[in-house]
């Protein structure tokens, strides 16, 4: 009879533990519902090759979990490092969602924070052994499902800008526009394989595997090695793109470029991985961890962890639920109401199937494609209003894909309001112009439009691309009047 009150007390503690656990997990999932939605949507669009890799990785994890199930020790408690990882990832996820419009970043933080959440129920030693795997999943999964968007596109753009800068130092005329490099002798494309993202993805996997196999401790030294690893891979990839660009468009040796393309990629990756492995020698083994960390964890578990889990779950719910989520622009200006002033005469053209499919992939995008006549000036214009940078691109890509020979490309101030890129097409027989326009400014640089969207300064932009039926000069009065009227008509819509 004397044990009955103790049984009732234990039952109440167990109910408090269950309630606290449910509260923590539910609030964590609610807090990360935007990354979860992106992950659930993107996983169905993964390429077949990446799908095989992801499934193989999941099966491997399941097998390892079953194989070593006897060594997985449960020790619920407010363990210091998992709690820091979870709360740090939560704060970082909120900050990135407000400051940076790259969904893969909060997705990665959600996955890593979820591993920190799992650490509240695992023994600290077990959790630390699995930390490299948790970091690998958090780093690799978001970018494995979508290589071409998110970080992939800016990686290509940054590579193109760096190569352009290096060519300028060598007195080679070049100008980058998005992820293409335009030289007087042709256009170099920095496509997905040249972005360097896949080599960084694989190189990070190599570093994590080496960390796990050698039992290295994850800390500040390891973080330095990780950053150095990414730097080595970025330098190797930029050097490869630079050499290929020079071989093809400066030395006119496309055969040599074709021969060296793959070997240079392999040599660069192997060299970067070797340097990373050498730096990893300076990271201490987990066996060398100080006893101080273990003592702090033991002090935390001495407390009544059942009550603390229930209390912390309640506090987490109260803290997270009222937090506002950043607003996301989902619509651009409606170009169907675009009004021209005489003497502009226009005829609407239908988008081709590729254009319709591309723009339909992004909600809120509106387009208008027209033939126009303005005095003796004729040509075709494409106007794309979008709330996301992913629906915009450097028009050189489409012009080259349509069969135009592009050279040269220059930056020109057409009117006081419009700074644009002026292109000569088909050996000077035609001309073209494009710019990007928002409610507050106009630029010819796709990177400016990109960074405004990424850092949430301004997301509603309109891309204007015009191809003239003849060769014209940007300083002729008719061209300037046409550009001013087009700019003003879009400006009235903002």
C-alpha positions as CSV (number, residue, x, y, z in Angstrom):
1,X,0.0,0.0,0.0
2,X,2.9,2.4,0.8
3,X,4.1,2.1,-2.9
4,X,0.9,3.3,-4.4
5,X,1.6,7.0,-4.1
6,X,5.0,6.5,-5.7
7,X,3.4,4.7,-8.6
8,X,0.9,7.5,-9.1
9,X,3.8,10.0,-9.0
10,X,5.8,8.0,-11.6
11,X,2.7,7.9,-13.7
12,X,2.3,11.6,-13.5
13,X,6.0,12.1,-14.4
14,X,5.7,9.8,-17.4
15,X,2.6,11.7,-18.6
16,X,4.5,15.0,-18.2
17,X,7.4,13.5,-20.2
18,X,5.1,12.5,-23.0
19,X,3.3,15.8,-23.0
20,X,6.7,17.7,-23.0
21,X,8.0,15.5,-25.8
22,X,4.9,16.1,-27.9
23,X,5.1,19.8,-27.3
24,X,8.7,20.1,-28.3
25,X,8.4,18.0,-31.5
26,X,5.1,19.7,-32.5
27,X,6.4,23.2,-31.9
28,X,9.7,22.4,-33.8
29,X,7.7,21.1,-36.8
30,X,5.4,24.1,-36.7
31,X,8.3,26.5,-36.5
32,X,9.9,24.9,-39.6
33,X,6.7,24.4,-41.6
34,X,8.1,26.5,-44.5
35,X,11.3,24.4,-45.0
36,X,9.2,21.3,-44.5
37,X,6.8,22.4,-47.3
38,X,9.8,23.1,-49.6
39,X,11.4,19.8,-48.9
40,X,8.1,17.9,-49.4
41,X,7.6,19.6,-52.8
42,X,11.1,19.4,-54.0
43,X,11.7,15.8,-53.2
44,X,9.3,14.8,-56.0
45,X,11.2,16.8,-58.6
46,X,14.6,15.2,-57.8
47,X,16.5,13.8,-60.8
48,X,16.5,10.0,-61.2
49,X,20.3,9.8,-60.4
50,X,20.0,11.9,-57.3
51,X,16.8,9.8,-56.3
52,X,18.9,6.6,-56.5
53,X,21.6,8.3,-54.3
54,X,19.1,9.5,-51.8
55,X,17.3,6.1,-51.5
56,X,20.7,4.3,-51.2
57,X,21.7,6.7,-48.5
58,X,18.4,6.1,-46.6
59,X,18.8,2.3,-46.9
60,X,22.4,2.5,-45.7
61,X,21.3,4.5,-42.6
62,X,18.6,2.1,-41.9
63,X,21.0,-0.8,-42.1
64,X,23.5,0.8,-39.9
65,X,20.8,1.6,-37.3
66,X,19.7,-2.0,-37.3
67,X,23.3,-3.3,-37.2
68,X,24.4,-1.2,-34.2
69,X,21.0,-1.1,-32.5
70,X,22.5,-2.7,-29.3
71,X,25.0,0.2,-28.9
72,X,22.4,2.9,-29.2
73,X,21.9,4.0,-25.6
74,X,18.9,6.1,-24.6
75,X,19.6,8.8,-21.9
76,X,16.9,11.5,-22.0
77,X,18.0,14.8,-20.6
78,X,18.8,18.4,-21.5
79,X,22.3,17.6,-22.9
80,X,24.3,20.7,-23.5
81,X,25.6,20.4,-27.0
82,X,22.4,19.0,-28.6
83,X,20.4,21.7,-27.0
84,X,22.8,24.4,-28.3
85,X,22.6,22.9,-31.8
86,X,18.8,22.8,-31.8
87,X,18.3,26.3,-30.4
88,X,21.1,27.7,-32.6
89,X,19.6,26.2,-35.7
90,X,16.2,27.5,-34.8
91,X,17.5,31.0,-34.4
92,X,19.5,30.7,-37.6
93,X,16.6,29.4,-39.5
94,X,14.4,32.3,-38.4
95,X,17.2,34.8,-39.2
96,X,17.8,33.4,-42.7
97,X,14.1,33.3,-43.5
98,X,13.9,37.0,-42.7
99,X,17.2,38.1,-44.2
100,X,17.9,35.7,-47.1
101,X,15.6,34.3,-49.7
102,X,17.4,31.0,-50.2
103,X,15.1,28.3,-48.9
104,X,17.8,25.6,-48.9
105,X,19.6,27.4,-46.0
106,X,16.7,27.1,-43.5
107,X,16.0,23.6,-44.7
108,X,19.6,22.6,-43.9
109,X,19.3,24.3,-40.5
110,X,16.0,22.4,-39.8
111,X,17.6,19.1,-40.6
112,X,20.6,19.8,-38.4
113,X,18.4,21.2,-35.6
114,X,16.3,18.0,-35.8
115,X,19.4,16.0,-35.1
116,X,20.0,18.2,-32.1
117,X,16.4,17.5,-31.0
118,X,17.1,13.8,-31.3
119,X,20.2,14.3,-29.0
120,X,17.9,15.2,-26.1
121,X,17.0,11.5,-25.9
122,X,20.4,9.9,-26.8
123,X,23.4,9.4,-24.7
124,X,25.9,12.2,-25.4
125,X,28.6,9.8,-26.6
126,X,26.2,8.1,-29.0
127,X,25.0,11.5,-30.3
128,X,28.5,12.8,-30.9
129,X,29.5,9.7,-32.9
130,X,26.6,10.3,-35.2
131,X,27.1,14.1,-35.5
132,X,29.1,13.8,-38.8
133,X,26.2,11.8,-40.3
134,X,23.7,14.4,-39.1
135,X,25.8,17.3,-40.6
136,X,26.2,15.3,-43.9
137,X,22.4,14.9,-44.2
138,X,21.8,18.6,-43.3
139,X,24.4,19.8,-45.8
140,X,23.8,17.4,-48.7
141,X,20.0,16.7,-48.8
142,X,18.7,20.2,-49.5
143,X,21.2,20.7,-52.4
144,X,20.8,17.1,-53.6
145,X,17.2,17.5,-54.4
146,X,17.7,20.8,-56.3
147,X,21.1,21.5,-57.8
148,X,20.1,23.9,-60.6
149,X,18.2,26.5,-58.4
150,X,18.9,28.0,-55.0
151,X,22.6,28.0,-54.5
152,X,23.4,26.5,-57.9
153,X,22.5,29.6,-60.0
154,X,24.4,32.1,-57.8
155,X,27.4,29.8,-57.8
156,X,27.4,29.9,-61.6
157,X,27.0,33.7,-61.6
158,X,29.8,34.3,-59.1
159,X,32.1,32.0,-61.1
160,X,31.4,33.9,-64.3
161,X,32.1,37.3,-62.5
162,X,35.4,36.0,-61.1
163,X,36.5,34.7,-64.4
164,X,35.5,38.0,-66.1
165,X,37.6,39.9,-63.5
166,X,40.7,37.7,-64.0
167,X,40.4,38.1,-67.8
168,X,40.3,41.9,-67.4
169,X,43.5,41.8,-65.3
170,X,45.1,40.1,-68.3
171,X,43.8,42.8,-70.7
172,X,41.3,40.4,-72.3
173,X,38.0,42.0,-73.2
174,X,35.1,40.2,-71.5
175,X,31.8,40.9,-69.8
176,X,29.7,38.6,-67.7
177,X,25.9,38.6,-67.8
178,X,24.4,36.2,-65.4
179,X,26.1,32.8,-65.9
180,X,27.6,33.6,-69.3
181,X,30.8,35.3,-70.2
182,X,30.7,37.3,-73.5
183,X,34.0,37.8,-75.3
184,X,34.6,39.4,-78.7
185,X,35.1,35.9,-80.1
186,X,32.0,34.2,-78.6
187,X,29.9,33.3,-75.6
188,X,31.2,31.0,-72.8
189,X,28.5,29.3,-70.7
190,X,29.0,28.6,-67.1
191,X,26.5,25.8,-66.9
192,X,25.5,23.5,-64.0
193,X,28.6,21.2,-64.2
194,X,30.8,24.3,-64.2
195,X,29.2,25.9,-61.1
196,X,31.3,23.9,-58.8
197,X,28.4,23.0,-56.6
198,X,28.5,19.3,-57.2
199,X,32.2,19.2,-56.4
200,X,31.6,21.1,-53.2
201,X,28.7,18.6,-52.4
202,X,31.0,15.6,-53.0
203,X,33.9,17.2,-51.3
204,X,31.8,17.9,-48.2
205,X,30.8,14.3,-48.2
206,X,34.4,13.2,-48.4
207,X,35.3,15.5,-45.5
208,X,32.5,14.1,-43.3
209,X,33.3,10.5,-44.2
210,X,37.0,11.1,-43.3
211,X,35.9,12.8,-40.1
212,X,33.7,9.8,-39.1
213,X,36.3,7.1,-40.1
214,X,39.2,8.8,-38.3
215,X,37.1,9.8,-35.3
216,X,38.0,13.5,-35.5
217,X,36.3,15.9,-33.1
218,X,33.9,18.4,-34.6
219,X,34.8,21.9,-33.3
220,X,36.3,25.2,-34.3
221,X,39.4,23.5,-35.9
222,X,37.1,21.2,-37.9
223,X,35.0,24.2,-39.0
224,X,38.1,25.9,-40.2
225,X,39.0,22.7,-42.2
226,X,35.5,22.6,-43.7
227,X,35.7,26.2,-44.8
228,X,39.1,25.6,-46.3
229,X,37.8,22.6,-48.1
230,X,35.1,24.7,-49.8
231,X,37.7,27.3,-50.7
232,X,40.0,24.8,-52.3
233,X,37.1,23.3,-54.3
234,X,35.9,26.8,-55.4
235,X,39.5,27.8,-56.5
236,X,39.9,24.6,-58.4
237,X,36.6,25.0,-60.2
238,X,37.2,28.7,-61.1
239,X,40.6,27.8,-62.5
240,X,39.1,25.1,-64.7
241,X,36.4,27.4,-66.1
242,X,39.1,30.1,-66.7
243,X,41.4,27.7,-68.6
244,X,38.5,26.3,-70.7
245,X,37.4,29.8,-71.6
246,X,40.9,30.8,-72.7
247,X,41.4,27.6,-74.7
248,X,38.1,28.0,-76.6
249,X,37.6,31.7,-77.0
250,X,41.2,33.2,-76.8
251,X,43.5,30.5,-78.2
252,X,40.8,28.9,-80.4
253,X,41.6,25.4,-79.3
254,X,38.2,23.7,-78.7
255,X,39.7,20.2,-79.2
256,X,42.1,20.7,-76.4
257,X,39.3,22.0,-74.2
258,X,37.3,18.9,-74.9
259,X,40.2,16.7,-74.0
260,X,41.1,18.5,-70.8
261,X,37.6,19.2,-69.5
262,X,37.1,16.1,-67.4
263,X,40.8,15.5,-66.4
264,X,41.1,19.1,-65.0
265,X,37.9,18.6,-63.0
266,X,39.2,15.3,-61.5
267,X,42.7,16.8,-60.8
268,X,41.2,19.8,-59.1
269,X,38.9,17.7,-56.9
270,X,41.6,15.2,-55.9
271,X,44.1,18.1,-55.1
272,X,41.5,19.9,-53.0
273,X,40.5,16.7,-51.2
274,X,44.2,15.8,-50.5
275,X,44.8,19.3,-49.0
276,X,41.7,18.9,-46.9
277,X,42.8,15.5,-45.6
278,X,46.2,17.0,-44.7
279,X,44.5,19.8,-42.7
280,X,42.3,17.2,-41.0
281,X,45.5,15.9,-39.3
282,X,45.5,18.9,-37.1
283,X,41.9,18.2,-35.8
284,X,42.1,16.2,-32.5
285,X,40.4,12.8,-32.1
286,X,37.2,12.4,-30.2
287,X,39.2,10.3,-27.6
288,X,41.1,13.5,-26.8
289,X,38.0,15.4,-25.7
290,X,38.3,17.0,-22.3
291,X,36.4,15.5,-19.3
292,X,34.9,18.9,-18.7
293,X,32.3,18.5,-21.4
294,X,31.3,15.1,-20.0
295,X,31.0,16.5,-16.4
296,X,28.8,19.3,-17.6
297,X,26.5,16.8,-19.4
298,X,26.4,14.7,-16.2
299,X,25.4,17.7,-14.1
300,X,22.5,18.5,-16.5
301,X,21.2,15.0,-16.3
302,X,21.3,15.0,-12.5
303,X,18.4,17.4,-12.6
304,X,14.8,16.2,-12.8
305,X,14.9,15.8,-16.6
306,X,11.2,14.7,-16.8
307,X,10.0,18.0,-15.3
308,X,12.5,20.0,-17.4
309,X,11.5,18.4,-20.6
310,X,7.8,19.1,-19.9
311,X,8.6,22.7,-18.9
312,X,11.0,23.4,-21.8
313,X,8.4,22.0,-24.2
314,X,5.7,24.4,-22.9
315,X,8.1,27.4,-23.0
316,X,9.2,26.4,-26.6
317,X,5.6,26.4,-27.7
318,X,4.9,29.7,-26.1
319,X,8.0,31.3,-27.6
320,X,7.7,29.9,-31.2
321,X,4.0,30.0,-32.0
322,X,3.6,33.8,-31.9
323,X,6.7,34.4,-34.0
324,X,5.8,36.1,-37.3
325,X,6.9,34.5,-40.6
326,X,8.4,36.7,-43.3
327,X,6.0,37.7,-46.0
328,X,6.7,36.3,-49.5
329,X,5.9,38.1,-52.7
330,X,3.8,35.8,-54.8
331,X,2.7,38.1,-57.6
332,X,4.3,40.6,-60.0
333,X,2.8,43.5,-61.9
334,X,0.1,42.6,-64.3
335,X,1.5,43.2,-67.8
336,X,-1.9,42.7,-69.5
337,X,-2.7,46.3,-68.6
338,X,0.5,47.7,-70.0
339,X,-0.4,50.8,-72.0
340,X,1.8,52.3,-74.8
341,X,1.6,55.9,-76.0
342,X,1.4,56.8,-79.7
343,X,3.3,56.4,-82.0
344,X,4.0,52.9,-80.6
345,X,2.3,50.1,-82.6
346,X,2.4,46.6,-81.2
347,X,1.1,43.1,-82.1
348,X,1.0,40.4,-79.4
349,X,3.0,37.2,-80.1
350,X,2.5,33.8,-78.4
351,X,5.3,32.4,-76.3
352,X,6.9,29.2,-77.7
353,X,6.3,25.9,-75.8
354,X,9.7,26.1,-74.0
355,X,9.0,29.7,-72.8
356,X,5.5,28.8,-71.6
357,X,6.8,25.7,-69.7
358,X,9.6,27.7,-68.1
359,X,7.5,30.7,-66.9
360,X,4.7,28.4,-65.7
361,X,7.1,26.9,-63.2
362,X,7.0,30.0,-61.1
363,X,3.8,31.4,-59.6
364,X,3.0,35.1,-60.1
365,X,5.0,35.6,-63.2
366,X,3.4,37.6,-66.1
367,X,4.8,37.9,-69.6
368,X,4.2,40.0,-72.7
369,X,5.9,39.2,-76.1
370,X,5.3,41.7,-79.0
371,X,6.3,42.8,-82.4
372,X,6.5,46.6,-82.4
373,X,7.0,49.6,-84.7
374,X,8.1,52.9,-83.4
375,X,8.6,55.3,-86.2
376,X,11.1,53.6,-88.5
377,X,12.2,51.3,-85.7
378,X,10.9,47.7,-85.7
379,X,11.7,44.6,-83.7
380,X,10.5,42.2,-81.0
381,X,10.2,42.8,-77.3
382,X,9.8,40.4,-74.4
383,X,8.8,41.7,-71.0
384,X,8.8,39.4,-68.0
385,X,7.5,40.6,-64.6
386,X,8.4,38.2,-61.7
387,X,8.4,38.1,-57.9
388,X,11.4,35.7,-58.0
389,X,14.8,36.0,-59.6
390,X,14.6,32.4,-60.7
391,X,12.2,33.4,-63.5
392,X,14.7,35.9,-64.9
393,X,18.0,35.2,-66.6
394,X,20.6,36.9,-68.8
395,X,18.9,37.3,-72.2
396,X,22.2,36.4,-74.0
397,X,21.4,32.8,-73.2
398,X,18.1,32.9,-75.1
399,X,19.5,35.0,-78.0
400,X,22.4,32.5,-78.4
401,X,20.0,29.6,-78.2
402,X,17.9,31.2,-81.0
403,X,20.9,31.2,-83.3
404,X,22.1,34.8,-82.9
405,X,25.9,35.4,-83.0
406,X,26.6,37.8,-80.1
407,X,29.6,40.2,-80.1
408,X,30.3,42.6,-78.6
409,X,28.2,43.4,-75.4
410,X,28.7,46.8,-73.7
411,X,27.1,48.7,-70.8
412,X,25.4,51.9,-72.0
413,X,23.6,54.8,-70.3
414,X,20.7,55.2,-72.7
415,X,18.7,57.8,-70.8
416,X,19.2,59.3,-67.3
417,X,16.9,56.6,-65.9
418,X,18.1,53.6,-68.0
419,X,21.5,51.9,-67.8
420,X,21.3,48.8,-70.1
421,X,23.3,46.2,-71.9
422,X,23.7,46.9,-75.6
423,X,24.4,43.9,-77.9
424,X,25.5,43.6,-81.5
425,X,24.1,40.6,-83.2
426,X,25.0,38.6,-86.4
427,X,28.2,40.5,-87.3
428,X,26.6,43.9,-86.7
429,X,23.5,43.3,-88.8
430,X,21.1,43.6,-85.8
431,X,21.1,45.1,-82.4
432,X,19.6,44.2,-79.1
433,X,19.2,45.7,-75.6
434,X,18.0,44.6,-72.2
435,X,17.7,45.8,-68.6
436,X,16.0,44.9,-65.3
437,X,13.6,47.4,-63.7
438,X,11.9,47.6,-60.3
439,X,9.8,50.3,-58.7
440,X,12.9,52.2,-57.4
441,X,15.7,51.6,-59.8
442,X,16.9,50.2,-63.2
443,X,20.1,48.1,-63.8
444,X,21.7,46.1,-66.5
445,X,23.4,43.8,-64.0
446,X,21.5,40.5,-63.2
447,X,23.6,40.2,-60.0
448,X,22.1,43.4,-58.7
449,X,18.6,42.0,-59.3
450,X,19.6,38.7,-57.8
451,X,21.1,40.2,-54.6
452,X,18.1,42.5,-54.1
453,X,15.8,39.4,-54.1
454,X,18.1,37.2,-52.0
455,X,18.5,39.9,-49.3
456,X,14.8,40.8,-49.5
457,X,15.4,44.4,-50.4
458,X,13.1,44.1,-53.4
459,X,11.7,41.1,-55.2
460,X,9.2,42.5,-57.8
461,X,11.3,43.1,-60.9
462,X,10.6,43.3,-64.6
463,X,13.0,42.1,-67.3
464,X,12.9,43.9,-70.7
465,X,14.6,42.3,-73.7
466,X,14.4,43.9,-77.2
467,X,15.8,42.7,-80.5
468,X,15.8,45.3,-83.3
469,X,15.4,44.2,-86.9
470,X,18.4,46.3,-88.0
471,X,21.7,47.6,-86.7
472,X,21.1,50.7,-84.6
473,X,23.2,52.9,-82.3
474,X,22.1,53.4,-78.7
475,X,22.6,57.2,-78.9
476,X,20.2,57.8,-81.9
477,X,17.1,59.9,-80.9
478,X,14.6,57.2,-82.1
479,X,16.2,54.5,-80.0
480,X,16.4,56.7,-76.9
481,X,12.8,57.8,-77.3
482,X,11.7,54.2,-77.7
483,X,13.6,53.1,-74.6
484,X,12.3,56.0,-72.6
485,X,8.7,55.2,-73.5
486,X,9.1,51.5,-72.7
487,X,10.7,52.3,-69.4
488,X,8.0,54.9,-68.5
489,X,5.2,52.5,-69.4
490,X,6.5,49.8,-67.1
491,X,7.3,52.4,-64.4
492,X,3.6,53.5,-64.4
493,X,2.6,49.9,-63.6
494,X,4.8,49.6,-60.5
